[in-house]
Amino acid sequence: RDWIVAAGPINGNTATLNAFRTDGAGGLFPPRYNPAAVQAVPWGTFTFAFSDCNNGTVSWEPTADGYTAGSLPITRLTLPNGLHCP
C-alpha cells in the first residue's frame, strides 16, 4: 500500500502536480506518525484538466518502477454552498 501526495500550480483550466510516494516507518496514523521517519520519494506527475466547472480528466505519468500511466474522466459530485458554476 502506498500513499501518493502531489502539489503544483493551477494554470488556467489545468493543474500539473509533482507527485511523491511516502516511504519509511513513520508513516502511521497519529499519534504514531513520525515525520522524522518519513521520506518523500519522487513518483511522477498528475495532470488535472477541466473542460468546464463540473467535468475534466485526471492523468498520471509515473516515473517510479511498478506503476503504469493512465487517465480517468472526473465529475464534480457536489458544489460548496455559496459557490456557483459559471
Short mmCIF file of the C-alpha atoms (twelve columns), coordinates in Angstrom:
data_MODEL
# 
_entry.id   MODEL 
# 
loop_
_atom_site.group_PDB 
_atom_site.id 
_atom_site.type_symbol 
_atom_site.label_atom_id 
_atom_site.label_alt_id 
_atom_site.label_comp_id 
_atom_site.label_asym_id 
_atom_site.label_seq_id 
_atom_site.Cartn_x 
_atom_site.Cartn_y 
_atom_site.Cartn_z 
_atom_site.pdbx_PDB_model_num 
ATOM 1  C CA . ARG A 1  0.000   0.000  0.000   1 
ATOM 2  C CA . ASP A 2  1.321   3.417  -0.899  1 
ATOM 3  C CA . TRP A 3  0.417   6.981  -0.056  1 
ATOM 4  C CA . ILE A 4  0.983   9.273  -3.015  1 
ATOM 5  C CA . VAL A 5  0.749   13.017 -2.448  1 
ATOM 6  C CA . ALA A 6  1.054   15.804 -5.002  1 
ATOM 7  C CA . ALA A 7  1.211   19.577 -5.242  1 
ATOM 8  C CA . GLY A 8  1.599   22.100 -8.016  1 
ATOM 9  C CA . PRO A 9  0.261   25.253 -9.643  1 
ATOM 10 C CA . ILE A 10 -3.034  25.799 -11.427 1 
ATOM 11 C CA . ASN A 11 -2.649  27.375 -14.857 1 
ATOM 12 C CA . GLY A 12 -5.992  28.245 -16.449 1 
ATOM 13 C CA . ASN A 13 -8.041  25.038 -16.587 1 
ATOM 14 C CA . THR A 14 -5.064  22.720 -15.943 1 
ATOM 15 C CA . ALA A 15 -3.014  21.752 -12.900 1 
ATOM 16 C CA . THR A 16 0.168   19.719 -13.260 1 
ATOM 17 C CA . LEU A 17 1.285   18.304 -9.925  1 
ATOM 18 C CA . ASN A 18 4.596   16.761 -8.907  1 
ATOM 19 C CA . ALA A 19 3.797   13.567 -7.027  1 
ATOM 20 C CA . PHE A 20 5.724   11.850 -4.272  1 
ATOM 21 C CA . ARG A 21 5.344   8.458  -2.604  1 
ATOM 22 C CA . THR A 22 5.866   8.436  1.135   1 
ATOM 23 C CA . ASP A 23 8.348   5.887  2.410   1 
ATOM 24 C CA . GLY A 24 9.559   4.990  5.876   1 
ATOM 25 C CA . ALA A 25 8.452   3.502  9.145   1 
ATOM 26 C CA . GLY A 26 6.981   6.793  10.426  1 
ATOM 27 C CA . GLY A 27 4.051   6.907  8.008   1 
ATOM 28 C CA . LEU A 28 1.445   5.851  10.559  1 
ATOM 29 C CA . PHE A 29 -1.776  7.486  11.673  1 
ATOM 30 C CA . PRO A 30 -1.465  9.895  14.620  1 
ATOM 31 C CA . PRO A 31 -0.465  9.741  17.348  1 
ATOM 32 C CA . ARG A 32 2.174   7.315  15.984  1 
ATOM 33 C CA . TYR A 33 3.065   9.480  12.940  1 
ATOM 34 C CA . ASN A 34 6.768   10.350 12.989  1 
ATOM 35 C CA . PRO A 35 7.758   12.915 10.330  1 
ATOM 36 C CA . ALA A 36 11.456  12.295 11.028  1 
ATOM 37 C CA . ALA A 37 10.980  8.685  9.825   1 
ATOM 38 C CA . VAL A 38 9.188   9.524  6.546   1 
ATOM 39 C CA . GLN A 39 10.780  10.369 3.207   1 
ATOM 40 C CA . ALA A 40 9.143   11.823 0.104   1 
ATOM 41 C CA . VAL A 41 10.305  9.745  -2.884  1 
ATOM 42 C CA . PRO A 42 9.617   11.215 -6.373  1 
ATOM 43 C CA . TRP A 43 6.786   9.273  -8.030  1 
ATOM 44 C CA . GLY A 44 5.841   11.164 -11.232 1 
ATOM 45 C CA . THR A 45 3.128   13.655 -12.164 1 
ATOM 46 C CA . PHE A 46 -0.635  14.078 -12.120 1 
ATOM 47 C CA . THR A 47 -2.369  16.412 -14.562 1 
ATOM 48 C CA . PHE A 48 -5.909  17.639 -13.957 1 
ATOM 49 C CA . ALA A 49 -7.569  19.282 -16.974 1 
ATOM 50 C CA . PHE A 50 -11.115 20.667 -16.801 1 
ATOM 51 C CA . SER A 51 -13.422 21.084 -19.795 1 
ATOM 52 C CA . ASP A 52 -15.933 23.044 -17.678 1 
ATOM 53 C CA . CYS A 53 -16.541 23.657 -13.975 1 
ATOM 54 C CA . ASN A 54 -18.052 20.189 -13.493 1 
ATOM 55 C CA . ASN A 55 -16.041 17.849 -15.744 1 
ATOM 56 C CA . GLY A 56 -12.471 17.039 -16.515 1 
ATOM 57 C CA . THR A 57 -9.781  14.403 -16.768 1 
ATOM 58 C CA . VAL A 58 -7.014  13.313 -14.456 1 
ATOM 59 C CA . SER A 59 -3.982  11.622 -15.969 1 
ATOM 60 C CA . TRP A 60 -0.857  10.295 -14.325 1 
ATOM 61 C CA . GLU A 61 2.635   9.612  -15.585 1 
ATOM 62 C CA . PRO A 62 4.699   7.679  -13.055 1 
ATOM 63 C CA . THR A 63 8.475   7.660  -13.124 1 
ATOM 64 C CA . ALA A 64 8.637   5.131  -10.277 1 
ATOM 65 C CA . ASP A 65 9.021   1.441  -11.101 1 
ATOM 66 C CA . GLY A 66 5.955   -0.777 -10.804 1 
ATOM 67 C CA . TYR A 67 3.328   1.767  -11.875 1 
ATOM 68 C CA . THR A 68 1.683   2.386  -15.240 1 
ATOM 69 C CA . ALA A 69 0.429   5.602  -16.814 1 
ATOM 70 C CA . GLY A 70 -3.283  6.187  -17.256 1 
ATOM 71 C CA . SER A 71 -6.190  8.585  -17.143 1 
ATOM 72 C CA . LEU A 72 -9.788  8.800  -15.936 1 
ATOM 73 C CA . PRO A 73 -12.691 11.193 -16.514 1 
ATOM 74 C CA . ILE A 74 -13.720 13.084 -13.374 1 
ATOM 75 C CA . THR A 75 -17.027 14.768 -12.487 1 
ATOM 76 C CA . ARG A 76 -17.883 17.098 -9.629  1 
ATOM 77 C CA . LEU A 77 -20.185 15.441 -7.088  1 
ATOM 78 C CA . THR A 78 -21.056 18.493 -5.005  1 
ATOM 79 C CA . LEU A 79 -20.811 22.269 -5.156  1 
ATOM 80 C CA . PRO A 80 -19.860 24.039 -1.927  1 
ATOM 81 C CA . ASN A 81 -22.623 26.230 -0.528  1 
ATOM 82 C CA . GLY A 82 -22.386 29.755 -1.892  1 
ATOM 83 C CA . LEU A 83 -20.313 28.897 -4.958  1 
ATOM 84 C CA . HIS A 84 -21.728 28.954 -8.471  1 
ATOM 85 C CA . CYS A 85 -20.687 27.338 -11.708 1 
ATOM 86 C CA . PRO A 86 -20.287 29.952 -14.451 1 
# 
